Amino acid sequence: MTGMNTSTTLANFEEQQQDNEAIRTSSLSSSTMHLTGHKGSVYSLSFSPDGSILASGSFDMTCLLWSYGSNCENFNALVGHKNAILDVKFGGDSDFCATASADHTLGYWDVCTGERIKKLMGHEGVVNACDTSSTSTSHSIIASVSDDCMCKIWDTRLRGRDCNTQTLRHDYQVTSVAYDGSSNKVYTAGIDNMIHVWDIRNDGSDSSRKVMSMKGHTDTITGLSLSPGGEYVLSNSMDGTMRSWDVRPFVDGGQNGKRLLKTFVGGTHNAERGLLNCSWSADGNMVSGGSADRIVHIWDEISSEELYYLPGHKGSVNCVIFHPKENVVASASSDKTIFLGELES
């Protein structure tokens, strides 16, 4: 009897294991996918709002478009920049995306045709990052930052080449930006180690448009990301930490105080001093960011504990983002490849 029970138990266990393996949390053909095609380091990734497209920007001066789901095939390439593409962002519309390049320009692209609709010129240095709003009323607005110490606001609805509507001047090079279209706030950061908050509804001087500056990092801030609800900002820094900040209007604390909420430790930066990103999951419960140790680190936002330690890349992980609808994470690396992986439900 005992032997029969043991045999039955083992059979049930094996059957349960097979059932668990069959349970999938995404539309990918495999729980882990490795995308190749770029000829240089991959610096940035962006999912379209509907989750159907993944865009990747690279040192090879191209932005590749991948059809998300099944085998994630590359269906188009955005070609036209004359130097590395350092950032790519979809806005509230899955039909268009923006790219920021080391050739001092930005591109605004029709994703379906691969045509560059606008070439945005005006920066006098490397354009390190760009951002668009996820709100339907503001998705045509692009914010960009550059080594020329400027943040520029562009309205792609304007005809002609002069789409630059505002310029926010900084004292030092600016390396990262986040744009909140719902509140018309722009968040910038750079080599001064501070996060600056700007109200672009104000047409006055730069000093009057700057709402506040938040201190806490001790080295260059390489990435900024707004939480899904727009209440918090996540930052990645060369000081080896990622931090979250409360940017709601009526929080006590002044410059620092209660604005700085949490610190996430585990990621690294190295001598390459790359502009490593940071990101939130769609529900705001997890955060991640680039790390030079070739590992994808994912933290629980509430407890600040590391949930996932995902090896696989053979070079610095420059960008990590979450799928907007499925429990999937995507990472881009200096090894010229992209990984897509399912997370536990």
C-alpha positions as CSV (number, residue, x, y, z in Angstrom):
1,M,0.0,0.0,0.0
2,T,2.8,2.4,0.9
3,G,4.6,1.8,-2.4
4,M,1.4,2.3,-4.4
5,N,0.8,5.6,-2.6
6,T,4.3,6.8,-3.2
7,S,4.0,5.9,-6.9
8,T,0.8,7.7,-7.2
9,T,2.2,10.7,-5.4
10,L,5.2,10.9,-7.7
11,A,3.0,10.5,-10.8
12,N,0.7,13.3,-9.6
13,F,3.8,15.5,-8.9
14,E,5.2,15.0,-12.4
15,E,1.8,15.7,-13.9
16,Q,1.5,18.9,-11.8
17,Q,5.0,20.0,-13.0
18,Q,4.0,19.5,-16.6
19,D,0.8,21.5,-16.0
20,N,2.8,24.3,-14.4
21,E,5.3,24.4,-17.3
22,A,2.4,24.7,-19.7
23,I,0.9,27.7,-17.9
24,R,2.2,30.8,-19.7
25,T,1.8,34.4,-18.8
26,S,2.4,36.0,-22.2
27,S,1.8,35.7,-25.9
28,L,5.5,35.0,-26.6
29,S,6.3,31.7,-28.3
30,S,8.9,31.0,-25.5
31,S,9.1,32.1,-21.9
32,T,12.5,33.7,-22.8
33,M,13.4,35.2,-26.2
34,H,16.7,36.5,-27.5
35,L,16.4,39.1,-30.3
36,T,19.4,39.8,-32.6
37,G,19.8,42.1,-35.5
38,H,21.5,45.2,-34.3
39,K,25.2,45.7,-35.3
40,G,26.1,47.9,-32.3
41,S,25.2,48.3,-28.6
42,V,21.5,48.7,-28.0
43,Y,20.9,51.7,-25.8
44,S,17.1,52.1,-25.5
45,L,13.8,50.3,-25.8
46,S,10.2,51.4,-25.9
47,F,6.9,49.5,-26.1
48,S,4.0,51.0,-28.0
49,P,1.0,51.8,-25.7
50,D,-1.0,48.9,-27.0
51,G,2.0,46.6,-26.5
52,S,2.0,45.4,-30.1
53,I,5.4,46.9,-31.0
54,L,8.9,47.0,-29.4
55,A,11.3,49.7,-30.7
56,S,15.0,49.5,-30.1
57,G,17.6,52.2,-30.6
58,S,21.3,51.4,-31.2
59,F,24.8,52.6,-31.7
60,D,24.4,51.3,-35.3
61,M,22.3,54.5,-36.0
62,T,19.1,52.5,-36.6
63,C,15.9,52.0,-34.6
64,L,14.5,48.5,-35.2
65,L,10.8,47.7,-34.9
66,W,9.7,44.3,-33.6
67,S,6.2,42.8,-33.7
68,Y,5.5,41.7,-30.2
69,G,4.1,38.2,-29.7
70,S,4.9,34.8,-31.0
71,N,8.4,35.0,-32.5
72,C,8.8,38.8,-32.2
73,E,9.9,39.3,-35.8
74,N,11.7,42.5,-37.0
75,F,9.3,44.1,-39.4
76,N,10.8,47.6,-40.0
77,A,13.8,49.7,-39.5
78,L,13.9,53.5,-38.9
79,V,16.9,54.8,-40.8
80,G,18.1,58.4,-41.2
81,H,20.2,59.4,-38.1
82,K,23.9,60.0,-38.7
83,N,25.1,58.9,-35.3
84,A,24.0,56.6,-32.5
85,I,20.4,56.6,-31.4
86,L,20.5,57.1,-27.6
87,D,16.8,57.0,-26.8
88,V,13.4,56.1,-28.3
89,K,9.9,56.7,-27.0
90,F,6.4,56.0,-28.0
91,G,3.8,58.5,-26.8
92,G,0.0,57.9,-26.4
93,D,-0.3,56.8,-30.0
94,S,1.2,53.5,-31.2
95,D,1.5,54.8,-34.7
96,F,4.4,57.3,-34.0
97,C,7.6,57.3,-32.0
98,A,10.4,59.8,-31.3
99,T,14.2,59.1,-31.3
100,A,17.1,61.1,-29.8
101,S,20.5,60.9,-31.4
102,A,24.1,61.8,-30.9
103,D,23.9,63.6,-34.3
104,H,22.3,66.6,-32.4
105,T,18.8,65.9,-33.8
106,L,15.5,64.1,-33.0
107,G,13.4,62.1,-35.3
108,Y,9.6,61.8,-35.3
109,W,8.6,58.7,-37.2
110,D,5.6,57.0,-38.8
111,V,5.9,53.5,-37.4
112,C,3.8,51.9,-40.1
113,T,5.7,53.2,-43.1
114,G,9.1,53.8,-41.5
115,E,9.1,57.4,-42.8
116,R,10.7,60.2,-40.8
117,I,7.9,62.8,-40.6
118,K,10.0,65.4,-38.9
119,K,13.7,66.0,-38.3
120,L,13.9,68.2,-35.2
121,M,17.0,70.4,-35.2
122,G,18.0,73.0,-32.6
123,H,20.3,71.3,-30.1
124,E,24.0,72.1,-30.4
125,G,25.2,69.0,-28.7
126,V,24.4,65.3,-28.3
127,V,20.7,64.7,-27.6
128,N,20.9,62.3,-24.6
129,A,17.2,61.5,-24.0
130,C,13.7,62.3,-25.0
131,D,10.2,61.7,-23.6
132,T,6.6,62.0,-24.7
133,S,3.4,61.9,-22.8
134,S,1.1,58.9,-22.6
135,T,-2.0,61.1,-22.5
136,S,-3.9,61.3,-25.7
137,T,-4.1,65.1,-25.6
138,S,-0.3,65.6,-25.3
139,H,1.3,62.7,-27.3
140,S,2.4,65.1,-30.0
141,I,4.7,67.0,-27.5
142,I,8.3,65.8,-27.1
143,A,10.8,66.9,-24.4
144,S,14.5,66.4,-25.2
145,V,17.7,67.1,-23.3
146,S,21.2,67.5,-24.5
147,D,24.9,68.1,-23.7
148,D,24.3,71.8,-24.7
149,C,22.7,72.3,-21.3
150,M,19.2,72.7,-22.8
151,C,15.9,71.0,-22.5
152,K,13.7,71.7,-25.5
153,I,10.0,71.2,-25.9
154,W,8.7,70.4,-29.4
155,D,5.2,70.3,-30.8
156,T,5.1,68.0,-33.8
157,R,1.7,69.4,-34.9
158,L,3.4,72.6,-36.0
159,R,4.3,72.9,-39.7
160,G,7.8,73.5,-40.9
161,R,11.0,72.7,-39.1
162,D,10.7,75.2,-36.3
163,C,8.7,73.0,-33.8
164,N,10.6,74.1,-30.8
165,T,8.1,75.9,-28.5
166,Q,10.2,76.3,-25.3
167,T,13.7,76.0,-24.1
168,L,14.7,75.3,-20.5
169,R,18.2,76.4,-19.8
170,H,20.4,74.5,-17.3
171,D,23.8,75.3,-15.8
172,Y,25.3,71.9,-16.7
173,Q,24.8,69.1,-19.3
174,V,21.4,67.3,-19.0
175,T,21.3,63.6,-19.4
176,S,17.7,62.5,-18.6
177,V,14.2,63.7,-18.9
178,A,10.6,62.7,-18.1
179,Y,7.5,64.5,-19.3
180,D,4.1,64.4,-17.6
181,G,1.5,65.7,-20.1
182,S,-1.4,65.6,-17.7
183,S,0.2,68.2,-15.4
184,N,2.5,69.9,-17.9
185,K,5.5,69.2,-15.8
186,V,8.9,68.3,-17.1
187,Y,11.6,66.5,-15.0
188,T,15.2,66.9,-15.9
189,A,18.5,65.7,-14.4
190,G,22.2,65.6,-15.3
191,I,25.7,66.0,-14.1
192,D,24.7,68.3,-11.2
193,N,23.2,65.3,-9.5
194,M,19.8,67.0,-9.0
195,I,16.3,66.5,-10.4
196,H,14.7,69.7,-11.6
197,V,11.0,70.1,-12.0
198,W,9.6,72.6,-14.5
199,D,6.1,73.9,-15.1
200,I,5.9,74.5,-18.9
201,R,2.6,76.3,-18.6
202,N,4.5,79.3,-17.3
203,D,5.7,81.5,-20.1
204,G,8.0,83.5,-17.8
205,S,11.7,83.2,-17.2
206,D,13.5,79.9,-16.5
207,S,13.6,80.7,-12.8
208,S,9.9,81.2,-12.6
209,R,9.2,78.0,-14.6
210,K,11.4,75.9,-12.3
211,V,9.1,74.5,-9.5
212,M,11.7,72.8,-7.4
213,S,15.0,70.9,-7.4
214,M,15.5,67.6,-5.5
215,K,18.9,66.6,-4.0
216,G,20.0,63.2,-2.9
217,H,22.1,61.5,-5.5
218,T,25.9,62.0,-5.3
219,D,26.8,61.4,-9.0
220,T,25.3,61.9,-12.5
221,I,21.7,60.9,-12.9
222,T,21.4,58.8,-16.0
223,G,17.7,58.0,-16.2
224,L,14.3,59.3,-15.1
225,S,10.9,57.6,-15.2
226,L,7.4,58.7,-14.1
227,S,5.2,56.2,-12.2
228,P,2.0,55.1,-14.1
229,G,0.0,57.5,-12.0
230,G,2.4,60.4,-12.3
231,E,2.8,60.7,-8.6
232,Y,6.4,59.5,-8.3
233,V,9.6,59.8,-10.2
234,L,12.3,57.1,-10.4
235,S,15.9,58.0,-11.0
236,N,19.0,55.9,-11.8
237,S,22.4,57.4,-10.9
238,M,26.1,56.7,-11.3
239,D,26.3,56.6,-7.5
240,G,25.1,53.0,-7.8
241,T,21.5,53.6,-6.6
242,M,18.0,54.0,-7.9
243,R,15.7,56.2,-5.9
244,S,12.0,57.1,-5.9
245,W,10.7,60.6,-5.2
246,D,7.2,61.9,-4.3
247,V,6.4,64.7,-6.8
248,R,2.8,65.3,-5.7
249,P,2.1,69.0,-5.3
250,F,1.4,69.2,-1.6
251,V,4.1,67.1,0.0
252,D,6.0,68.6,2.9
253,G,9.7,68.4,2.8
254,G,11.0,71.2,0.6
255,Q,14.1,70.4,-1.3
256,N,14.7,66.9,0.1
257,G,12.8,65.9,3.2
258,K,9.9,63.7,2.5
259,R,10.3,63.9,-1.3
260,L,12.9,61.1,-1.3
261,L,11.0,57.9,-0.6
262,K,13.1,54.8,-1.3
263,T,16.5,53.7,-2.4
264,F,17.0,50.6,-4.5
265,V,20.5,49.0,-4.2
266,G,22.1,46.3,-6.3
267,G,22.6,47.8,-9.8
268,T,26.0,49.1,-10.8
269,H,27.7,51.6,-13.1
270,N,31.2,51.3,-14.5
271,A,34.0,53.3,-16.2
272,E,32.0,53.4,-19.4
273,R,29.6,55.8,-17.6
274,G,26.7,54.8,-19.8
275,L,23.3,56.5,-19.6
276,L,21.5,53.6,-18.0
277,N,17.7,53.9,-17.8
278,C,15.1,53.1,-15.1
279,S,11.4,52.1,-15.4
280,W,8.2,51.1,-13.6
281,S,5.9,48.1,-14.2
282,A,2.5,48.9,-15.6
283,D,0.9,48.5,-12.2
284,G,3.6,50.4,-10.4
285,N,4.5,47.5,-8.1
286,M,8.0,46.8,-9.6
287,V,10.9,48.9,-10.7
288,S,14.0,48.1,-12.7
289,G,16.8,49.8,-14.5
290,G,20.0,49.4,-16.5
291,S,23.1,47.9,-14.7
292,A,26.7,47.6,-15.9
293,D,27.1,44.1,-14.2
294,R,25.3,42.4,-17.1
295,I,22.3,41.5,-14.8
296,V,18.7,42.5,-15.0
297,H,17.7,43.6,-11.5
298,I,14.0,44.0,-10.6
299,W,12.9,45.3,-7.2
300,D,9.6,45.3,-5.3
301,E,8.6,49.0,-5.2
302,I,6.9,48.7,-1.8
303,S,9.5,46.9,0.2
304,S,12.6,47.9,-1.9
305,E,13.7,44.2,-1.9
306,E,15.2,42.7,-5.0
307,L,12.7,40.2,-6.6
308,Y,14.6,39.1,-9.7
309,Y,18.3,38.7,-10.5
310,L,18.3,37.7,-14.2
311,P,21.6,36.9,-15.9
312,G,22.1,36.2,-19.6
313,H,23.5,39.3,-21.2
314,K,27.2,39.5,-22.1
315,G,27.6,43.2,-21.8
316,S,26.3,46.1,-19.8
317,V,22.5,46.2,-19.5
318,N,21.6,49.7,-20.8
319,C,17.8,49.6,-20.6
320,V,15.1,47.6,-18.9
321,I,11.4,48.1,-19.5
322,F,8.1,46.4,-18.7
323,H,5.4,45.4,-21.2
324,P,2.3,47.6,-20.7
325,K,-0.2,44.7,-20.6
326,E,1.7,41.4,-20.1
327,N,3.9,40.3,-17.3
328,V,7.0,40.5,-19.5
329,V,10.3,42.4,-19.1
330,A,12.6,43.5,-22.0
331,S,16.3,44.4,-21.7
332,A,18.8,45.9,-24.1
333,S,22.6,45.5,-23.8
334,S,25.9,46.5,-25.1
335,D,26.2,42.9,-26.4
336,K,24.0,44.1,-29.3
337,T,21.1,41.9,-28.3
338,I,17.7,42.2,-26.6
339,F,16.1,39.7,-24.1
340,L,12.4,39.3,-23.5
341,G,11.4,37.2,-20.5
342,E,8.2,36.2,-18.7
343,L,7.9,37.0,-15.0
344,E,5.9,34.9,-12.5
345,S,2.3,35.9,-12.4
